[in-house]
Amino acid sequence: MTSRSKTLAVAAFVAALASAASPARAANPAATVARVVELNREGVAFYERAEFEAARASFEQALALCEGAGLDRHPVAARTHVHLGILAVGGFGKKEVARREFSAALAIVPDIALTPGIASPEVQAVFDQARAALDQPAASAPPAEADDNELPKPIANARTQDVFRLESRAARRAEEAKTRKATTEEDDEDDDVPAARLQLSALVGAGTGWQSGYGDVNADTPVPGSFASTRLDHAVVEVGFWLTKSWMLSARGRFQWISGATALDAQGRTYAPAAGALAGFAAATWSPPLGHVRPYLSASAGAGRIRHVVTFETLQDCGPSRTQVCVDTVRSGPLFGAASAGVSVDLGAGDHVSLVVGATAAVAWAGAPFNLDLDGGLAFHL
């Protein structure tokens, strides 16, 4: 065989191999794209764990697959160039290498963006420089001629961009965590608001206190310091608003009626004893929702009067006949500080009615310095 014949035979053999390889290379581009996407995801995972050499190996293998399958102008190749650029800056500090990779990606997909979740401000700055460098000559550059041997590019629509956008695991985890947090906070906020926020309470009680000072009618007679006996002598009305299931702000009115006190006739005049007393309080109450039986604690401040009934055994000239033992009142106030403790028991009427039993200790600014009330009644939740 002559030399010319040998050359023609080799050429024919090479042409036959090329024609056989070309269909094989483009036989299944979808499978190649899927594999490139998988390699990119693996590379991103390596990058997030700071395994930079492993990340580079994954990205370079993905790019080699694109080139071998004729997909070097495919959007998935552009995304691989973006990842190599991010790795060059974030993993190895090579900004010039990153600019080349970003330029290659922008040349394929001009509107491509950095992958969310793994792009730092430094990476973004290098990417913006690469975009600016390409935008300047792009205005006068003629459009590139189409390559017949190149696979058709996918239509650039929103769905295509979504298919080839590779979000990092960190971005997905951050978004999921943000969603869970927002949902949890919303649920917690809803769960912490009671269904019935308005409360009306009506209680009756008995009070006792430390007596000191002077009588209201017998103003010149001092009262020895001692505790008075407890008697049913007042009612408490409260209007409250639950800020949360545990905290309520309220206004209380204490209405006291007095019986058994005697009038005093002196100097031609009759001095009638006090018939009652009134005091108002602003209160903050904490009551944790523990079930049908709930304890409560509250602190309050108020103004008004609280009176205690005292008996002057040495004075026996009171009453219409001026032969009765003098019974008088001692007042305290006008300012008070108080603390309350007790328990609320749900009566089962759809959680709208509860039995309230408690005690309130009040310290007065002047007069009888201390008062203790024991109260019981009903609370209505509206």
C-alpha positions in Angstrom: 0.0 0.0 0.0 1.4 3.4 -1.0 1.9 6.2 1.5 -0.9 8.2 -0.1 -3.3 5.2 0.3 -2.3 4.8 4.0 -3.0 8.4 4.6 -6.4 8.2 3.1 -7.2 5.1 5.1 -6.3 6.7 8.4 -8.3 9.8 7.5 -11.3 7.6 6.7 -10.9 5.7 10.0 -10.7 9.0 12.0 -13.8 10.3 10.2 -15.7 7.2 11.0 -14.7 7.4 14.7 -15.8 11.1 14.8 -19.1 10.4 13.2 -19.7 7.6 15.7 -18.6 9.6 18.7 -20.7 12.7 17.8 -24.1 11.0 18.1 -23.0 9.2 21.2 -21.9 12.5 22.7 -25.3 14.0 22.1 -27.3 10.9 22.6 -28.6 11.8 26.1 -27.9 15.4 27.0 -30.7 15.4 29.7 -28.8 12.7 31.7 -25.6 14.8 31.4 -27.3 17.9 32.6 -28.8 16.0 35.6 -25.3 14.7 36.5 -23.8 18.1 36.2 -26.5 19.5 38.5 -25.8 16.7 41.0 -22.0 17.5 40.9 -22.7 21.2 41.5 -24.9 20.4 44.5 -22.1 18.2 45.9 -19.5 20.9 45.2 -21.7 23.5 47.1 -22.0 21.1 50.0 -18.2 20.7 50.1 -17.8 24.5 49.9 -20.1 25.0 52.9 -18.1 22.6 54.9 -14.8 24.4 53.9 -13.6 21.3 51.9 -12.4 23.5 49.1 -10.3 21.0 47.2 -13.2 18.5 47.1 -15.5 21.4 45.9 -13.1 22.3 43.2 -12.9 18.6 42.0 -16.7 18.4 41.8 -17.0 21.7 39.9 -14.2 20.9 37.5 -15.7 17.4 36.8 -19.0 19.0 36.1 -17.4 21.5 33.7 -15.5 18.6 32.0 -18.8 16.8 31.4 -20.3 19.9 29.9 -17.4 20.3 27.5 -17.4 16.6 26.6 -21.1 16.6 25.8 -21.1 19.8 23.9 -22.9 21.6 26.7 -20.3 24.3 27.2 -22.8 27.0 26.2 -25.6 25.5 28.3 -27.0 27.4 31.3 -25.8 24.6 33.6 -22.2 25.2 32.4 -22.7 28.9 33.3 -23.8 28.0 36.8 -20.7 25.8 37.2 -18.5 28.7 36.2 -20.3 30.8 38.8 -19.6 28.2 41.5 -15.9 28.1 40.5 -15.7 31.8 40.8 -17.3 31.8 44.2 -14.8 29.1 45.3 -11.9 31.0 43.9 -12.7 34.0 46.1 -14.2 32.3 49.2 -11.9 29.3 49.2 -8.6 30.4 47.8 -8.7 34.2 47.7 -8.0 34.3 43.9 -10.0 37.3 42.6 -8.5 37.3 39.1 -9.4 33.6 38.6 -12.9 34.4 39.9 -13.3 37.3 37.5 -12.5 35.0 34.6 -15.0 32.4 35.8 -17.7 35.0 36.2 -17.0 36.4 32.8 -17.3 33.0 31.3 -20.7 32.5 33.0 -22.0 35.9 31.9 -20.9 35.2 28.3 -23.2 32.2 28.3 -26.1 33.7 30.4 -25.8 37.5 30.5 -28.5 37.8 33.3 -27.2 35.1 35.5 -26.9 35.9 39.2 -24.8 34.5 42.1 -26.1 31.4 43.8 -28.1 32.5 46.9 -26.7 31.6 50.3 -23.0 31.1 49.5 -22.1 34.5 48.0 -20.4 36.9 50.4 -20.1 40.7 49.9 -16.5 40.2 48.7 -17.7 37.6 46.1 -20.5 40.0 45.0 -18.0 42.8 44.4 -15.8 40.6 42.1 -18.9 39.5 40.3 -20.1 43.1 39.8 -16.6 44.0 38.4 -16.8 41.1 35.9 -20.3 42.2 34.8 -19.2 45.8 34.4 -16.2 44.8 32.3 -18.5 42.8 29.9 -21.2 45.5 29.7 -18.8 48.1 28.2 -17.8 46.3 25.0 -21.1 44.5 24.7 -22.8 47.7 23.5 -20.9 47.8 20.2 -20.1 44.1 19.8 -21.9 42.3 16.9 -24.2 39.4 17.8 -22.4 36.0 17.8 -23.2 33.7 15.0 -25.1 30.5 15.8 -23.1 27.2 15.9 -24.9 24.5 14.0 -23.0 21.8 16.0 -24.2 23.3 19.3 -27.2 21.9 21.1 -30.2 24.3 21.1 -30.3 26.5 24.1 -33.4 26.2 26.3 -35.9 29.0 26.1 -35.0 31.7 28.6 -38.1 31.9 30.6 -38.8 31.9 34.3 -39.4 28.2 34.4 -36.0 27.5 32.8 -34.2 29.7 35.2 -35.9 27.9 38.1 -34.9 24.5 36.8 -31.2 25.4 36.6 -30.9 27.6 39.6 -28.9 25.7 42.3 -29.8 27.0 45.7 -27.3 26.0 48.4 -28.3 23.9 51.3 -27.5 26.7 53.6 -29.9 29.0 51.8 -32.6 26.4 52.0 -32.0 25.7 55.7 -32.0 29.4 56.4 -35.3 30.0 54.6 -36.9 27.0 56.3 -35.7 28.1 59.7 -37.0 31.6 59.0 -40.4 30.2 58.0 -40.5 28.0 61.1 -39.6 30.9 63.3 -42.3 33.2 61.8 -44.9 30.4 62.1 -43.9 29.6 65.7 -44.0 33.3 66.7 -47.3 33.7 65.1 -48.7 30.6 66.8 -47.2 31.7 70.1 -48.7 35.1 69.8 -52.1 33.6 69.0 -51.9 31.0 71.7 -51.0 33.7 74.3 -54.1 35.7 73.7 -57.1 34.5 75.7 -60.5 34.0 74.0 -62.2 36.1 76.7 -60.2 39.2 77.4 -62.6 41.2 79.6 -63.3 40.2 83.2 -65.9 41.5 85.6 -65.6 40.4 89.2 -67.9 40.9 92.2 -66.8 39.8 95.7 -67.8 40.4 99.3 -65.5 40.2 102.2 -64.6 40.8 105.8 -61.8 43.1 106.9 -59.6 43.5 110.0 -56.8 45.9 110.7 -54.5 47.5 113.2 -56.3 50.3 114.9 -54.5 53.5 115.9 -55.1 57.2 115.8 -58.3 59.0 116.8 -62.0 58.3 116.4 -64.0 60.0 113.6 -66.8 61.2 115.9 -64.8 61.2 119.2 -62.0 63.1 117.5 -60.3 63.9 120.9 -60.2 60.3 122.0 -57.1 58.3 121.1 -57.5 54.7 119.9 -55.2 52.2 121.5 -53.2 50.1 119.1 -54.9 46.7 118.6 -56.6 44.5 116.0 -60.3 44.8 115.5 -62.6 41.8 115.1 -63.3 40.6 111.6 -66.8 41.3 110.2 -68.6 41.2 106.9 -68.4 44.8 105.9 -67.4 45.4 102.3 -67.8 44.5 98.6 -65.2 44.7 95.8 -66.1 45.3 92.1 -63.3 44.8 89.6 -63.1 45.4 85.8 -60.1 43.8 84.2 -58.5 43.3 80.7 -56.3 40.3 80.0 -53.2 41.4 78.0 -52.2 37.8 77.7 -53.3 34.5 79.2 -51.2 35.3 82.3 -51.4 39.1 82.8 -54.3 41.3 83.5 -54.7 45.0 84.3 -57.7 46.1 86.2 -59.5 48.8 88.2 -61.0 47.9 91.6 -63.5 49.6 93.8 -63.9 48.8 97.5 -67.3 49.7 98.9 -67.6 49.5 102.7 -70.7 49.8 104.8 -70.6 50.4 108.5 -73.1 49.4 111.1 -73.2 49.5 114.9 -71.5 52.9 115.4 -73.3 55.3 117.7 -74.1 59.0 117.4 -72.7 61.5 119.8 -74.7 64.5 121.3 -72.5 67.3 122.4 -73.0 71.0 122.8 -76.5 70.8 121.5 -75.5 69.1 118.3 -75.7 65.4 117.1 -72.6 64.0 115.4 -73.6 61.0 113.3 -71.0 58.3 112.7 -69.7 57.4 109.2 -72.0 55.2 107.2 -69.3 53.8 104.9 -66.1 54.3 103.0 -64.8 54.1 99.4 -61.4 53.3 98.0 -60.2 52.7 94.4 -57.2 50.7 93.2 -55.3 50.1 89.9 -53.9 46.6 89.9 -51.7 44.3 87.8 -52.4 40.6 88.2 -50.4 37.5 87.3 -52.3 34.2 87.0 -50.6 31.4 85.0 -53.1 29.2 83.0 -52.6 25.9 84.8 -56.0 24.5 84.2 -59.3 24.8 86.0 -57.7 25.9 89.2 -55.4 29.0 88.8 -53.5 30.8 91.5 -53.0 34.5 91.2 -50.9 37.3 92.6 -51.4 41.0 92.2 -50.0 44.4 93.2 -52.0 47.5 93.4 -52.0 51.2 94.4 -55.0 53.3 95.3 -56.6 56.2 97.1 -59.7 56.7 99.3 -60.7 55.6 102.8 -60.9 52.3 104.7 -62.6 52.5 108.2 -62.3 50.2 111.2 -65.0 50.0 113.9 -63.7 50.6 117.5 -65.4 50.5 120.9 -64.5 53.0 123.6 -65.4 51.1 126.8 -64.7 54.1 129.0 -67.1 56.3 127.1 -70.8 55.5 127.9 -72.6 58.7 126.9 -73.4 58.0 123.3 -76.7 57.2 121.5 -80.1 58.9 121.6 -80.4 58.4 125.4 -76.7 59.2 126.0 -76.4 55.9 128.0 -74.7 53.7 125.4 -71.1 52.7 125.1 -69.6 54.8 122.3 -68.8 52.8 119.2 -66.8 54.8 116.6 -64.7 54.4 113.5 -61.0 55.0 112.7 -60.2 55.9 109.1 -57.0 55.2 107.1 -55.8 56.6 103.9 -56.0 58.6 101.7 -53.2 56.6 99.8 -52.7 52.9 99.8 -50.4 50.2 98.5 -51.7 46.7 98.4 -50.8 43.1 97.5 -53.3 40.2 96.9 -53.0 36.4 96.6 -55.7 33.8 96.0 -57.1 31.2 93.7 -59.6 31.1 90.9 -61.6 27.9 90.2 -63.4 27.4 86.9 -67.0 26.5 87.5 -67.4 24.7 84.2 -69.7 27.1 82.5 -67.7 27.2 79.3 -64.7 28.8 81.1 -66.8 32.0 81.5 -67.5 31.9 85.2 -65.1 31.1 88.0 -65.1 31.2 91.8 -62.5 33.6 93.3 -61.2 33.4 96.8 -58.3 35.6 98.1 -56.8 37.9 100.6 -55.6 41.5 100.2 -53.2 43.3 102.5 -53.1 47.1 102.3 -50.7 49.6 103.9 -52.1 53.1 104.4 -50.3 56.4 104.2 -52.0 57.7 107.4 -54.5 56.6 110.0 -54.9 52.9 110.8 -51.7 51.7 109.1 -52.6 48.2 108.1 -55.7 46.4 106.7 -56.4 42.7 105.7 -59.4 41.7 103.7 -60.6 38.2 103.0 -62.8 38.1 99.9 -64.8 35.6 97.9 -67.1 35.9 94.9 -67.5 35.3 91.1 -65.6 36.4 88.1 -67.2 36.6 84.6 -65.0 36.3 81.5 -66.5 38.0 78.5 
